Amino acid sequence: MPLTFRMISDRKVIIYKNYFLDFYNELPDIVQAKIEWTLNLIQISRHVPEKYFKHIEGTKGLYEVRVELGGNIYRIFSFFDKGNLVVLGNGFQKKSQKTPKQELKKALKIMEEYKNEMGA
C-alpha cells in the first residue's frame, strides 16, 4: 500500500531561480534526503518546530530551514509570499555558531530581488 500524507497546512515550498539548487546539487545524497524530509515537514505540518524552521531575528520576514545530519549543520534561507508560499533562497553549510554575514546579506538581496520581480 503506498504511503499518503494528509496535508494539515496549505503551505507550499518553491525554489526561486538557482540559488538553492546550486547549493543542493553539491551535497551528498544523504544530506539531500534530509533536506527533502525537512521541506516536506514544513509543507505538511501546521506548526513546524523551530528546530527545523525559524525566523531570523532582526530581519523582516527572513527565515531559515534548519537541517542537521551527522554533526553537520545546513541552513537554507527562505521567506513567505502570499501568506503560505515558502520561497527558498540560498543555502550554506554552517561551520560556526554565527551565521556568516555574507550569506545573510545574500539572502536579503535574493528576497528583495524576488519581491521586485513579483511586484510584491
N, C-alpha and C positions, 0 to 999 in steps of 0.2 A: 504494500500500500504506500503510495507516495506521501511524503510529508507536505502538509499545507500549513500556512501561517495565517492566523486571523489578525488582520490589521486593527490594532487598538487605536492607533493615531492615524491621521491622514497626512503625515509628514512624508515628503519625498526628497531624496538626495540626488542632486545633479552635479555634473562636472563642468566647470567653466574653463573653456579653452584647454590648453595642455599643461597648465601649471601643476595640477595634481598628478596627471598621468606621467609627466617627466620624472617625478619623484617615485611614484608607484612602480613603474616599469623597471626600475633599477634594484628593486627589493627582491630578496629570496621568496620563493613560493610560500613558505610557511608564514612569513610576515604579511604577504599579500592576503593570505587566507584569514589571518587575524583582523586585518583592516576590513575586509569584506564582512566578517562576522560583526564587527563593531558598527559598521554603516547600516547593516540590516537591523541591529538592535535599535539604532536611532530612528529608523523608519517605522518599526512595529511597536515600540514602547511609548506609552502615554507619558510617563515620567522617566527620563533617562538619567541614571545616576551620574553625579559629577565625575566619578572615576572614568567615565567614557566620553563625556561631552560637557564642556564648561565654558562659561562666559569669561572672556579675558578682561580682568579689572582694568579700569582706566580707558576703556575703548567704548565706542558707541556701536554696539551690535556685532563685534567680532567674537567668535567662539573658536574653541579648539576641540577637535576629535582627538581623544587620548587613547593610545594603544601601547600596551606593554607586552613584551614577549622575551622570555629568557634573560631578564635583566636589562634589556634594551628598551628605550622609550622612543616612541614616534609620535609626532604631532602633525595634524592637518588643520590648517586654518580654514574657517568656514563662516558663513553669515546667512541670515534669512532673507528671503524675498517673498512677498505676498503672504506673509504670516506662517506658512507651513512648508515652504520650499527651502531646503538647506543646500546652499551653493558651496562646493568645495573649491578652495584656492590652493595655495602652495603647501607643501609638506616638507618635513625635515626630521632627521634623527637627532634627538636631544642628547647632548653629551655633558650637560652641566645643569645645576639647579635653575639657573635663569634662562629664560627664552632669549636667544640671540636677537639683538636689536635689529640687525639687517633683515632677519626673517619676519619680524613683526612689521617693519616698515614696508616690506614687500607685500605682506598680507593686506595692509591698509590700502596700499596702492591698487592692488587687484580688486578689492571691494569697491573702491571709488571708480575704477575703470568699468566694472560691471554695471554699477548704478548709472553711470553716464551713458553707456551703451543701451541699457534697457529703459532709460528715461525715468528711472525711479527717483 
